[in-house]
Amino acid sequence: MAHPLLHIANDKNLMESLAEEYGTPLYVYSAQRISENIQRFNNALQLSFNKYHLCYAVKANNNPNLVSYMKSQLPLLGGDCSSPGELCVVKQAGMSGEECIYSGNYESAEDLQSALSSNAWINLDDITSFDRLKRIGLPKRLSFRINPGFGKGTFSQVVTGGKDAKFGVPKEKIVEAYRTAAAEGIARFGLHCMTGSGVLEKAYFENMFNALLAAAREIEAAIQCSLEFISVGGGFGIPYKNEEPSLNIEKVMENLSTIFYQQYPDRAQAPSFWCEPGKFLVGDAGILLTKVTGLKEGYRNFIGLDAGMETLMRPGLYGAYHRIYKVGDVDAEHSQVVDITGRICENTDRLAVDRPFPKVGEGDLVGIMDVGAYGYAMAHQFNTRPRPAEVLLHENHSELIRKRETIEDIFQNCNV
Ligand code: LLP
């Protein structure tokens, strides 16, 4: 399927004026698309579950203005945080601690203290995390992240469940974790699972949910309590290629609810169903606008851009594929095969490899799609390249939501 923001990449006037006003490389987000994604996800939950709660995984894109905008589009939206910094973002976006969940791992005492003071629902990654938390103070409510022994994700690097994953309490130890917490007087519990990012297969969510619900029932029997929520985390994939299917989120939720209410037939008494997606809400809503800086015909042919692995890590880190278009001419004939690279002194600095692409010249604009999630959030300053600016496109105007970094910004904490 064609990309939902293809018309933006093809709007030469708009893109040229953005490049002129804010410079390149530039992260450009569509407010409308973010809103559509949130409404769609929320409706899918509403159609299938009596009680549910939707939290946005802030790690995907931490721009406080963008998170505030998301909150304005769905006033009940909460946040999923993994660090004190992300707790700070949700606060700025007007989310209360009670609406949020804190899912850390290998948390320091400072991390746990921040989570505790925020009043977010603390979701622990291990029993040893509970021991550390106990030394600081105990919350009234708690959950653990279970590792069900398997996982799935677009790349091996983003599989967060299973024997090789660093996350979660192994399923064999999960009951013990809850027993330990209950013995310390905690009485309100939830259960969480997140086994990988970018899953496009409906059936996988059902398999994972079955394992999760079996554990939930075991925990409830062991500690004689009713879980207040069961969370499947994020992991809802988006297509990064035209030929990839999109996830039918309405059907996913419908199928999960069938399984859920088989386990919990009394709908009024059933736990609340929680989700904390990142990619699904913001992934396809961002375009990285970048300029051609150099062309080389060598042993391979290269198009060099003013964006590289420091601007967008996913291709260099995972070999991730992102659709890339010549701005204003998205249907141009692919008359060459090139590697698309940045200006970084690393050979892994490739945004695309062996990519059929139209002829371009120095100064031409290029749009890299699906960078709304884990794009800017994972950008860095290698080779002393300041991070780009971010712009939110509204119906009739653009809003600068993060200024471009300067070289002085990079060194502001250095003693020179
Ligand atoms: N909840 C927890 C506890 C998580 O660890 C994550 C992502 C999410 C929710 C949101 O997952 P999502 O809906 O975005 O799949 N950098 C990688 C993705 C790593 C995901 C890590 N955890 C990428 O660019 O694909």
Residues whose N, C-alpha, C, O or C-beta is under 5 A from the ligand:
A	BS01	LLP	A57 A60 S103 V158 M194 G196 S197 G198 G233 G234 G235 F236 E276 P277 G278 K279 F280 R314 Y374
